[in-house]
């Protein structure tokens, strides 16, 4: 299957993408991973992307599209893929359609993870990270440490990242509504969108997604 996963920041896209890709036996293609891989391997696209990032500029769509195209042409994506973070806007969605149609392929579904905005803010703004080890992550509501401000694992100080503040989260949501959310209407016009309620346990959200995909594939 060829799937696009969309949803606001804090919807759990990365977590769901990993589970879904494993269950469907297709690669999880994340924009963030693409950028990191191309930059670390110093590919021509990676060097080009870094030249914009170093100047604090947005990487142009054509560079992102070229990275995605290169990854989707790898042998492990021959039977499908799950895209996470791409396309990010309608121009990229149109480019993806063009890429696929040129190979006589098409998307099977666009999964829209639906989470209320207040819940998104609560999820991200409540996150606390250990200064000693960033893999030690807590949450003031959902996974509170035994002692406030102290990591249960190593005793390190817990802190809130600058980009996890409520103000920053709401700014990120505005960007999502302005730039990315329009692709939902774009794909809805193609009858590809399946809305998945993304509240609740991770495994429950995955189960809902798998059931929806099974219906789409029937």
N, C-alpha and C positions, 0 to 999 in steps of 0.2 A: 504493500500500500504506500501511497505517496500522500503525506499528511502535513499540514501546517498547524502549528499550535500557537494560539494567540491568547492574550489576557493581560490585565494590568500588572504593574510591578507588585510583587507580594502575592500573586495568585498561585504560586507554586509550580510555575511552568517547568523549571529545571528538574525538580523532583519528579513531576509527572512524566516529563519527556524521557527520563532515564528508565522508569518502570515500563512505560508503554513501548519504547524501542526494544527493550529486552523481551517483553511478551510477544511482540510482533516480529522479532528477529530481523529488524532493520536498523540501520545506523541512526543515531541521534546527532543531527548536525546543528550545532549551536554557533551563532554568530560570534559570541565571545571566544569560543574555542578556536574558531577559524582565524580570528585576528591574532590570538596568542600564538597559534602554530605557525602562521605565515611570518610573523615578526621574529619568533625565536629561530626559525629555520632560515631567516634572511632571504626569503623568496623575493622576486621582483615586486610582487603585489604587496608583500609584507613591508618592504622598504618604502614603497609608495605610501602605504597607509600610515606608517610611522612618521613620514615627513609631514603629513598633515597633523597627526596627533601631537607631535613635538611642538608645533606652532599653536596648539590649543584649538585647532580647527576641526570641524566635522569631516570625517572621511567621506568623499563623494560617493553617491550611489553606484556609479559605474565600477568603482574599486570593490565595493562590497558585493555587487552582483557578479563580478568576475571571480572573486574568491568562492562564492557559493556555487557557481557553475563548475569550476574546477573540482570542487569537492563532490558534487553530485555525479560527476563523470567517473568517479573512482569505482573499481569493480564491486566493492561491497554495497554500493547503492544501486546496483543494477535492478534489483527486485523491489526497490522502494526506499523511502527515507522518512524521517520525521524532522521537520524544520522548526527550529526554536530561535526566535529573534530575527528571522528573515522569512518573508518580506516585512520590512518595518514601515513601509508607506505604500501608497497606491502605485507610484512609479516602479517600485521594486516588484510589486505584485504583477504589474503588466509585463515587466521584463521576465519574471518567472514563467508566466503563461507562454510567452514567446519562446523561451528556452525549451519548455516541455513540448509545445506543439511542433517545434522543428524536429523533434525526435519521435513524433507521433505518440506522445504521452500526455497525460493530464493528471491533475490532482484528484484524489479520491474523497478527501474530506478536509474541512477546516474546523478544528476543535477550538471553541471559544470558552475558556475557563472564566466563569462568571463569579465574581466576588464583590460584595457591597463595598463602596469606597471607604466607609468608616472602618470596616474590617481590615482593609488593606493598610490603612494608617496604623491601626492597632497592632497588626502583625509586624510591620517593619519598625515603627517607632519604639516598640517594646523590646526589641532585640538588644542583647548585651553580649559583647565579645571579650574574651580573655586576652589581656595584653601579652601574656607569655606564649599563648598558642591560639591562633585565630580559628582553629578547628573546634575549640571549646566554646559553644554558643548556647546562650540561655535566653529566656524570655520572661519579662516581669509578670506575665499572666499565665502563660502556657507551660513554662519550664523554669520556674523561679529557683535560684540557687538557695541552698540551705541558709546561708548567711548573705544578707544583702550586699552586693558589690564585690563578693569574693567567689572565685571559681571553685566549684566543688571538686574538680579534678586535681588542680595543682596549687590552689591557694592564691593564684594571681589576681590582679585587679580586673574587675569587669568594667567595661566602658561602652558608651554609645558612639558609634561612628558618626562623623559629621553628616554623611549622606543618608543616615537613618533618622535624622531629626524630623519631627512632624512637618516643619516648614518645607524641608527638602523633599519629603515624600509627596506632599501636595503639589509641589512644582513638577516632580516627575510624572504625577498623574495628569497634570495639565498637558504635558508634552505627549503623553500616551493618547489622551483624548483628541488632541489636535492632529498628531502625525500618524499614529498607528490605528486607532479605532476606525477610521474611514475604510480600512481594508475589509472590515467585517461586512459593511454594506456592499462593497465591491464583490466579495465572494458570495454574499447572500443572493445577489442577482444571478449567480451561477448555480444556486441551490446547493451550495457546498457546506454551508455553515451548520454545525451541530453545537448547540449551547449546552455546556456541562456545568451544573451547580458545583462549585469548587469548595464549599464549606464542608467541614467534617474531617474524618480520618483520611490520611493519605491513601490507604488501601481502598477505602470506599469510593473516593474520587476516581481512582484508577479503574475500579470495577465499572463505574458508570460510563467511563470513557470507552472501555472495551466493549460493553454492551451496545453503546451507540454506534461504534465502528462496525460491529457485527451486523447491525441492522442496515448500515450503509452499504456493506459488502454483499448483503443478501440478494 
